[in-house]
Amino acid sequence: MLKPSRLLARDSEWSTLTEFVTHPDPHLRLGVLSGRRRVGKSYLLRALADAMDGLYVSAVAEEGTVAARRRFADDLARYAGVSSGLFRDDSGWESLLDSAISLTTRRRGASGLLVIDELPHWMTHSPELPGLLQLLYDRSQTGHGHEGGRVIVCGSAMSVMNDLLSGTKALRGRAAVDMRLQPFDPSTTARHWGVDDPATALRLHATIGGSPGYRNLTSSPSPRTPQEFDTWIPATVLNPGQALFSRSEAEYLLREDPRFTGSSLHYAIINAVATGATSPTKIGGLVERDRTSLTRPLEMLTSSGYLDYSTDPLWERRPVITVADPIIRFHNLITVPKRDLIETGGSTQAWHESQPTFISRILGPHFEECSREWLRSRTDPSLRAGTSTIASTVINDQGGRAKHEIDVIALDRRSGRATVGLIGEAKATLVRRGPADLERLDRLKEILRGQGHDVTSTRLAIFSMEGFHPDLVAIARRRGDVLLVDLPSLFGKTEPTVLPT
């Protein structure tokens, strides 16, 4: 099916969902869609239900089981075009689910679609729902139930949604789709907000990320320039009277997951990571806990999408933990230290005083991650010599006297030896990058060679927010093994300087 024009991006997701719905399997099929609040799950599923003439129902938070079943029965009646009294809400969930699947298959055959949005709200009072879906699925598979039908369940409480298909849970092995909807990338976010200037778009994405639902939380016009961005921040993200206030949003996101409600430890861990603790040992030092006692909380925060946990590709036992959600990072680094000033009307002053922190600890790391993501998803693999792992790393010089950070590295690792396809520097400073940056990359390449790694086909890359000095461009053209990527290129507005090897 053609994707509706009102859906921005989401081409891959739309293709996956429509293939799931229109699959020729004559039996009942189940799918699971998850993702954090405001990422666009409901918008996508409503569009899918409309395109398939399916039934879309949404659970309501803090609504009891009787009221929930009554609401479901009313939705069934409206979908069928009959009086609500024809569907009894006191007949139980199994009967209501059975009726919903029957109605949709009557309309569209095997591709009849039922969408249940925010299922975790119903599961708080009716935990048997996944088991009932399993029962209906198994009956269909054995020829004792529905012929056809497609059911997609969705939710924002990530720990609940992750558990649906885990271990011995009812739906394990029965869902044909298990999709986690991700926020928009920087360029799509810029299109969504109507921001054409790449420097402004980068700052916006570094602050609130790519969740499209944030646009509806502010009445202020989208910032068009970095100067307007500096006015927009105190009026929105640092305004206690606005729904987009970072403190309100950060607390709301964590409260969404029942496992983190009221947990001071989880808040403390996120704050520790936001302030620079990237390993369990460092986090334990800040929260005054032994690192072994943090294993389970860190796993929960990672699986629920609040933290990213990776390992250094050159040092596989070295963990790298970061905050996954930009607005939570912004809250911990900017809002929390200036809370008193912000809540007494000093948002503009608080933002002015926070500029060094924003540039060094938010904008800089975000630009680095955007550079790595650009290399992963937007470029020809030949630019990185066909290597597949893209990350950052830290290396020691041959004498072990100093550590060197590499912002972007592309490699494949085999038997302790890496084939390095690209080494990159990503700088969000307000000056153009020059020949010294290239000289540093040459030194890092030689250190890697001395450690036994294969750098025969390694390309050097420099990502710059402010462009490049003419001397660097001239040297790069003479060498032919250098990739220069400025901010417009990162946002897809221009082509990067790709020089043939």
QUILIN-V737952 format. One record per backbone hydrogen bond with DSSP energy under -0.5 kcal/mol. CO is the residue of the C=O (numbers start at 1). NH is the residue of the N-H. Records with the same first field share a line. If there is no record, write none. Layout:
BEGIN
CO=NH  NH
END
This chain:
BEGIN
4=7
6=8
10=14
11=15
12=16
13=17
14=18
15=19
16=20
17=21
18=22
19=23
20=23
26=148
29=151
30=176  177
31=153
32=179
33=155
34=181
36=39
38=213
40=44
41=45
42=46
43=47
44=48
45=49
46=50
47=51
48=52
49=54
50=53
54=56
55=57  115
57=117
60=63
64=68
65=69
66=70
67=71
68=72
69=73
70=74
71=75
72=76
73=77
74=78
75=79
76=80
77=81  82
83=86
84=87
86=88
87=89
88=91
92=96
93=97
94=98
95=99
96=100
97=101
98=102
99=103
100=104
101=105
102=106
103=107
104=108
105=109
108=111
109=112
110=149
112=150
113=55
114=152
115=57  117
116=119  154
117=59
118=121  122
119=122  123
120=124
122=125  126
126=129
128=132
129=133
130=134
131=135
132=136
133=137
134=138
135=139
136=140
137=141
138=142
139=144  145
140=143
146=148
149=29
150=114
151=31
152=116
153=33
154=119
155=35
156=158
157=160  161
158=162
159=163
160=164
161=165
162=165
163=166
164=171
166=169
169=172
171=174  175
174=30  176
177=32
179=34  181
185=189
186=190
187=191
188=192
189=193
190=194  195
194=196
196=198
197=201
198=202
199=203
200=204
201=205
202=206
203=207
204=208  209
205=209
208=211
210=184  212
211=214
212=215
213=216
214=217
215=218
217=244
225=229
226=230
227=231
228=231  232
229=233
230=234
231=235
232=236
233=236  238
236=239
237=246
238=240
239=242
242=245
245=249
246=250
247=251
248=252
249=253
250=254
251=255
252=256
254=257
256=258
257=260  261
258=261
260=263
262=264
263=267
264=268
265=269
266=270
267=271
268=272
269=273
270=274
271=275
272=277
273=276
276=278
278=321
279=283
280=284
281=285
282=286
283=287
284=288  289
290=293
291=294
292=295
294=298
295=299
296=300
297=301
298=302
299=303
300=304
301=306  307
302=305
306=324  325
308=322
310=320
315=312  318
317=319
318=312
320=310
322=308
324=326
325=328  329
326=330
327=331
328=332
329=333
330=334  335
331=336
334=338
336=339
338=342
339=343
340=344
341=344  346
342=345
346=350
347=351
348=352
349=353
350=354
352=355
354=358
355=359
356=360
357=361  362
358=362  363
359=364
362=366
363=367
364=368
365=369
366=370
367=371
368=372
369=373
370=374
371=375
372=376
373=377
374=378
380=383
381=384  386
382=385
384=387
388=390
389=411
391=409
392=313
393=406
395=404
397=400
402=397
404=395
405=407
406=393
408=424
409=391
410=421  422
411=389
412=419
414=417
417=414
418=420  454
419=412  421
421=459
422=410
423=461
424=407  408
425=463
427=465
433=469
434=437  438
435=439
436=440
437=441
438=442
439=443
440=444
441=445
442=446
443=447
444=448
445=449
446=450
447=451
448=453
449=452
453=455
454=420
455=458
459=423
460=483
461=425
462=464  485
463=427
464=487
467=433
469=472  473
470=474
471=475
472=476
473=477
474=478
475=479
476=480
481=460
482=499
483=462  485
484=497
485=464
486=490
487=491
488=493  494
489=492
496=498
497=484  499
END
